[in-house]
Amino acid sequence: MQTSYATQGDGGSIADARHHATAFLERARTGHGPTITARAMDLTQLVVSELVTNAGKYAPGPVLLQLRLTSETVEVTVWDSDPTVPEARVADPGRIGQHGLEIVKAVARDLEIRREPVGKRITARIALADPASTT
């Protein structure tokens, strides 16, 4: 199961992208797809928000959001027109802003950043199941 959402990367598109992701996961929940926990729903919205925000902030033009379910993950992929590959900064509690990629790396099972012939594609894979409890 997969879906795509194209936007111009402006401020209103961030909320629209989150809503699109939520609707996609809700359709999967009510269908015959894999079990999707509330945590996976929340983390997907967070990752979509961070990646679409960054794309709109740093890349001129359109942004493409793609969501794909596998048996174990939801893949959140964002393409934008800027070929510059972002890097997560070293944690700095005094820094205001620019923590988006750090957040995505912290909550995603896997993060892949690839340059494309035009722009770049960032894919974060989020586990559908909650991590095993150690308590």
Secondary structure, DSSP 8 states (H G I E B T S, - for coil): -EEEEEE---HHHHHHHHHHHHHHHHHHHHTTS----HHHHHHHHHHHHHHHHHHHHHS-S-EEEEEEE-SSEEEEEEEES-----------TT--S--HHHHHHHH-SEEEEEE-SSSEEEEEEEESS------
